[in-house]
Amino acid sequence: MVSFANLNIVDISSISQLSLKNLPFNKVPVANAPAGSAFWTNYMPVKTIIACKTAAGKYYLLEIAADNPLKVNIYHWNFVI
């Protein structure tokens, strides 16, 4: 199971492995608004960073590269904090 924390738009180079340890992760997936939606706020505009934590304690960062269609860049560390 993976839990998530939406960091909003931040410089990915400013995020350290240790800073992820104190984030409020939750099991609710982060939602993205459907294309052209006038009623649903777009929670993942381009450059949004989503932190993910696995059940094993590994951390991944998803950087939104494009929102329609959704494309992401994935960053990970190969150790458990």
GROMACS elastic network, one bead per residue, 0.5 to 0.9 nm:
[ bonds ]
;  ai    aj funct       b0    kb
    1    27     6  0.79556   500
    1    53     6  0.85724   500
    1    54     6  0.60992   500
    1    55     6  0.55771   500
    1    56     6  0.89312   500
    2    26     6  0.85547   500
    2    27     6  0.66900   500
    2    29     6  0.88026   500
    2    52     6  0.64215   500
    2    53     6  0.55524   500
    2    55     6  0.62129   500
    3    25     6  0.55507   500
    3    28     6  0.70910   500
    3    29     6  0.74814   500
    3    51     6  0.83942   500
    3    52     6  0.56727   500
    3    53     6  0.52835   500
    3    54     6  0.65517   500
    3    55     6  0.80187   500
    4    24     6  0.82376   500
    4    26     6  0.53472   500
    4    27     6  0.62351   500
    4    28     6  0.70287   500
    4    29     6  0.64731   500
    4    30     6  0.70985   500
    4    50     6  0.68114   500
    4    51     6  0.57054   500
    4    53     6  0.64466   500
    5    23     6  0.68402   500
    5    24     6  0.63723   500
    5    26     6  0.66759   500
    5    29     6  0.88778   500
    5    30     6  0.79415   500
    5    49     6  0.87303   500
    5    50     6  0.58264   500
    5    51     6  0.50900   500
    5    52     6  0.65173   500
    5    53     6  0.85468   500
    6     9     6  0.89274   500
    6    25     6  0.85573   500
    6    30     6  0.70763   500
    6    43     6  0.87056   500
    6    44     6  0.86041   500
    6    48     6  0.77794   500
    6    49     6  0.64202   500
    6    51     6  0.63250   500
    6    52     6  0.88353   500
    7    10     6  0.68904   500
    7    48     6  0.69974   500
    7    49     6  0.53577   500
    7    50     6  0.57410   500
    7    51     6  0.69327   500
    8    43     6  0.82817   500
    8    44     6  0.75857   500
    8    45     6  0.85067   500
    8    47     6  0.80130   500
    8    49     6  0.56441   500
    8    50     6  0.72829   500
    9    12     6  0.87315   500
    9    44     6  0.88106   500
    9    45     6  0.81363   500
    9    46     6  0.81204   500
    9    47     6  0.55904   500
    9    49     6  0.60405   500
   10    13     6  0.86212   500
   10    14     6  0.76420   500
   10    15     6  0.84433   500
   10    47     6  0.74506   500
   10    48     6  0.69316   500
   10    49     6  0.67177   500
   11    14     6  0.55406   500
   11    15     6  0.74686   500
   11    47     6  0.83976   500
   11    49     6  0.84544   500
   12    15     6  0.55962   500
   12    16     6  0.88275   500
   12    47     6  0.89400   500
   12    49     6  0.72336   500
   12    61     6  0.84715   500
   12    63     6  0.79597   500
   13    16     6  0.77371   500
   15    18     6  0.84344   500
   15    19     6  0.65560   500
   15    20     6  0.75849   500
   16    19     6  0.52099   500
   16    20     6  0.67709   500
   17    20     6  0.54930   500
   17    21     6  0.72539   500
   17    59     6  0.77980   500
   17    77     6  0.77531   500
   17    81     6  0.73167   500
   18    21     6  0.54644   500
   18    22     6  0.77862   500
   18    81     6  0.71364   500
   19    22     6  0.60120   500
   19    23     6  0.73050   500
   20    23     6  0.54419   500
   20    24     6  0.89641   500
   20    51     6  0.76240   500
   20    53     6  0.88157   500
   20    59     6  0.76324   500
   20    81     6  0.88617   500
   21    24     6  0.87363   500
   21    59     6  0.89966   500
   21    81     6  0.72545   500
   22    25     6  0.87621   500
   23    51     6  0.86940   500
   25    28     6  0.88999   500
   25    51     6  0.81957   500
   25    52     6  0.77553   500
   25    53     6  0.74664   500
   26    29     6  0.79754   500
   28    31     6  0.87991   500
   30    43     6  0.73725   500
   30    44     6  0.80047   500
   30    50     6  0.80739   500
   31    42     6  0.79589   500
   31    43     6  0.61418   500
   31    44     6  0.73334   500
   32    35     6  0.89566   500
   32    40     6  0.86960   500
   32    41     6  0.81158   500
   32    42     6  0.56108   500
   32    43     6  0.53410   500
   32    44     6  0.55559   500
   32    45     6  0.82702   500
   32    67     6  0.83413   500
   32    70     6  0.88243   500
   33    36     6  0.82060   500
   33    37     6  0.64774   500
   33    39     6  0.88133   500
   33    40     6  0.57496   500
   33    41     6  0.61762   500
   33    43     6  0.66692   500
   33    44     6  0.77659   500
   34    37     6  0.55607   500
   34    40     6  0.77349   500
   34    42     6  0.79481   500
   34    68     6  0.87274   500
   35    67     6  0.82983   500
   35    68     6  0.66814   500
   35    69     6  0.86150   500
   37    40     6  0.58404   500
   37    41     6  0.78841   500
   37    42     6  0.83275   500
   38    41     6  0.77585   500
   40    43     6  0.86703   500
   41    44     6  0.89635   500
   42    45     6  0.62761   500
   43    48     6  0.84607   500
   44    47     6  0.80198   500
   44    48     6  0.56459   500
   44    49     6  0.82085   500
   44    50     6  0.86368   500
   44    64     6  0.69559   500
   44    67     6  0.74703   500
   45    48     6  0.57848   500
   45    64     6  0.69981   500
   45    65     6  0.87731   500
   45    66     6  0.79210   500
   45    67     6  0.64718   500
   46    49     6  0.88615   500
   46    63     6  0.78874   500
   46    64     6  0.50383   500
   46    65     6  0.55541   500
   46    66     6  0.55851   500
   46    67     6  0.61900   500
   47    63     6  0.59155   500
   47    64     6  0.51348   500
   47    65     6  0.62166   500
   47    66     6  0.82417   500
   48    62     6  0.80915   500
   48    63     6  0.57960   500
   48    64     6  0.54033   500
   48    65     6  0.83473   500
   49    61     6  0.65652   500
   49    62     6  0.56037   500
   49    64     6  0.65554   500
   50    60     6  0.83034   500
   50    61     6  0.56553   500
   50    62     6  0.50024   500
   50    63     6  0.65066   500
   50    64     6  0.81483   500
   51    59     6  0.70562   500
   51    60     6  0.58628   500
   51    62     6  0.63871   500
   51    63     6  0.88855   500
   52    58     6  0.81973   500
   52    59     6  0.56192   500
   52    60     6  0.50233   500
   52    61     6  0.60875   500
   52    62     6  0.76624   500
   53    56     6  0.80232   500
   53    57     6  0.59795   500
   53    58     6  0.56151   500
   53    60     6  0.64556   500
   53    61     6  0.89064   500
   54    57     6  0.52005   500
   54    58     6  0.52998   500
   54    59     6  0.65640   500
   54    60     6  0.83064   500
   55    58     6  0.75169   500
   56    80     6  0.76128   500
   57    79     6  0.85273   500
   57    80     6  0.54978   500
   57    81     6  0.68793   500
   58    76     6  0.80561   500
   58    77     6  0.72003   500
   58    78     6  0.73695   500
   58    79     6  0.64556   500
   58    80     6  0.50612   500
   58    81     6  0.72117   500
   59    75     6  0.87067   500
   59    76     6  0.61419   500
   59    77     6  0.64110   500
   59    78     6  0.84308   500
   59    79     6  0.83660   500
   59    80     6  0.75640   500
   59    81     6  0.82915   500
   60    74     6  0.69206   500
   60    75     6  0.56025   500
   60    77     6  0.68508   500
   61    73     6  0.80703   500
   61    74     6  0.57630   500
   61    76     6  0.62727   500
   62    72     6  0.60165   500
   62    73     6  0.56627   500
   62    75     6  0.64859   500
   62    76     6  0.89063   500
   63    71     6  0.85725   500
   63    72     6  0.53784   500
   63    73     6  0.50211   500
   63    74     6  0.64982   500
   63    75     6  0.80815   500
   64    67     6  0.69924   500
   64    70     6  0.74141   500
   64    71     6  0.61800   500
   64    73     6  0.65442   500
   65    70     6  0.75666   500
   65    71     6  0.53448   500
   65    72     6  0.50368   500
   65    73     6  0.64128   500
   66    69     6  0.65818   500
   66    70     6  0.53767   500
   66    72     6  0.69732   500
   67    71     6  0.65005   500
   67    72     6  0.87586   500
   68    71     6  0.77822   500
   76    79     6  0.89767   500
   77    80     6  0.79439   500
